[in-house]
Amino acid sequence: MAHGACRPVVTTVVLVEGVVGIVGVAGAMPPELEPPPHPLTIMKAQAEAVLFHMIVLLGKSAATIIGRFGGHATHGRVVSLIAGGRHSYRNFVDWSDGMTVVSGIGLGLRQFNHPDTAMIRYSLLLLALVTHAASSCETGVFQKNQTAFVGVTKANKGFGYTFSDGTVGSTQDAATRLVCGAGAVVVDGEAWPKVAVVETNTRFDSNGVTLAGRLLEPPGAGRQTALVIYAHGSEDSGWIDRARDPYQLVARGVSVFVYDKRGTGMSGGEYTQNFPRLADDLVAASREAKRLAAGRFGRFGLLGLSQGGWIAPLAASRAKAEFVGIGYGLAVDIAEQDAAQVAKELRDRGYGEDVVAKARGITDITARLVKSGYKDGLGDLAQAQSRYAKEPWFPTIKGGYTGVLLGMPVEELRTQGTPRFDKLEVDWTQNPLQVISNLDVPQLWALAAEDRQAPIALTLERLAQVRSQGRDIAIYVFPHTDHGMWEYDQAADGMRKRTRIPPGFYDLMADWAKGLGGGQYGEASRR
């Protein structure tokens, strides 16, 4: 069978505990069979075609080659494969122990200098990666050395990963730096073994609702190990296996209890944004975490991210937390957040303080509406809609809820409210400033300087006020970061693209849990 000129190719294959990962094999490949930019992007059917083509090229000699170096069990299966043709090969792809077979073949062929060996080995590597890599991805921590590690989490598509320095990526990226394996990952061509984090799954009750949780403990956890529980943000997805933060902290020597909040992931109940109810769940999670980690933890505290910055302080006293840590949270209430968000949106679009003042009048009206159950302010809202309808800035208003209310007819609000918000059962009476003022344990606030969703100016004022009253509050602000503590690239139109988590953020959260701190964390400034 004739081919065009062959080009040299080097395929790298490594064995990590008996599993093909990525060992140098030099050879030549026909141009149409050259490796793609990333093997994981090749469909299974294409890998089948490649391997079958190689078998056809070699004919029955393939059985001798593979059988001689691949072991008797492998030999028998491959002989059957070659005799049965392509239909038999499809069965080979589905073998449950196919990786063991591929590993054996790869080991044997590495020592054989047949001119076509590289082609067979390359096709076997493709098969291993395509049919096994996605299913063999494991969540957890994988470590290169004492300071370099990566946390792997489930994503909507494939798996996400976060390195200890805050660099992030996805196994679905064309230029992904990480390839999954069993018990290890391959990062930039180097195998990083999995850290033996102890995982304990559990289910616990909170006011009649069953919640799913998981305790993550670093190797050797004991009475000096800090234990923390995370309070979720407002997302409606579960955290078990999916959230990056717990793995970053357990890799830094902190035990972490993570749970799917009610109505998300594996937990029961209905999704809600009722803060007192979510605080009850956090207290129940605290009891369960302490029960599971009994005798293997020292300091205990709560960490809240985003919306969790309202929940953690609300639960701290009842949970008997010794400290609280907040990431990109707020010391203002929901209505104040909405107003600050609208103002920042307009300023970021280049509008002056005259427009911001008009918008402030609008957010005052919408705050009255939501807090009164749409009874106070409907007439004023109708006037504002009529007065500013033709202003260029008016349709750009979003905020947390104001943009939605401005887009609805007043009569509809009067008769129906806003079901998308009302079903969340928000308790508009909550006063975060009062809660944190009464909290008598150390508080850490790590804020994103350019946070559009949770602008920090008023929160900084409130925290300084509480600290002046004698409360123990540490404040760090990370520059050039948006909500979620994301660094970003910003386009000319103001759109932002997330890039990475800033160096130092996870170190700060871990040190706070351990009772350390006071040092320099990336480019963060201490206020």
Secondary structure, DSSP 8 states (H G I E B T S, - for coil): ---S--EEEEEE--EETTEE---EEEEEE-GGG---S-GGGS-HHHHHHHHHHHHHHHTTHHHHHHHHHH-HHHHHHHHHHHHHHHHHHHHHHT-TTHHHHHHHHHHHHHT---TTHHHHHHHHHHHHIIIIIHHH---EEEESSSS-EEEEEE-SSSEEEEETTSBEEETTSTT-SEEE-SSEEEETTEEEEB---EEEEEEEEETTEEEEEEEEE-TT--TT--EEEEE--S-SS--TTT-HHHHHHHTTT-EEEEE--TTSTT--S-----HHHHHHHHHHHHHHHHHHTTTS---EEEEEETTHHHHHHHHHHHHT-S-EEEES--SS-HHHHHHHHHHHHHHHTT--HHHHHHHHHHHHHHHHHHHTTS-SSHHHHHHHHHHHTTSTTGGG--TTTHHHHHTS-HHHHHHH--HHHHTT---TT--HHHHHHT--S-EEEEEETT-SSS--HHHHHHHHHHHHTT--EEEEEETTEETTTEEEEE-TTS-EEEEE--TTHHHHHHHHHHT---S--TT-EE-
